[in-house]
Amino acid sequence: MSVIYIRQGDRWPEGVSDGLALPCAICGNHTNIDYGIDDDVWRKVVPESCRRDVVCLGCLIIRAGRGLVAESLRFVQITFPHMTIVCEEPRVFVYNYLKGIEPVDGQD
Ligand SMILES: [Zn+2]
């Protein structure tokens, strides 16, 4: 893990989110999770009218399915006031059950 302190006047690091001001174009919720996904998956599952907007990870998972998102996710960034946590090469665990509840047949 590395910690990088950015001081006023420093150049902002390329590709690092400084927060998502816009709500999700599909559900309208504000999210503090930014992510990168393969372009072909983005074009396949996000309506053309929303591709230049924010689509939250939850809505993306609903549209694409857990498996496709898990296989296509490149990074996750969690933003807070004055702090961004960058998770590169995220580890994703996909499961179709909840502890104590029978497995569910899903789309994945
Ligand atoms: Zn959403």
Boltz pocket constraint, residues with backbone or C-beta under 6 A from the ligand:
constraints:
  - pocket:
      binder: B
      contacts: [[A, 24], [A, 25], [A, 26], [A, 27], [A, 28], [A, 29], [A, 55], [A, 56], [A, 57], [A, 58], [A, 59], [A, 60]]
      max_distance: 6.0
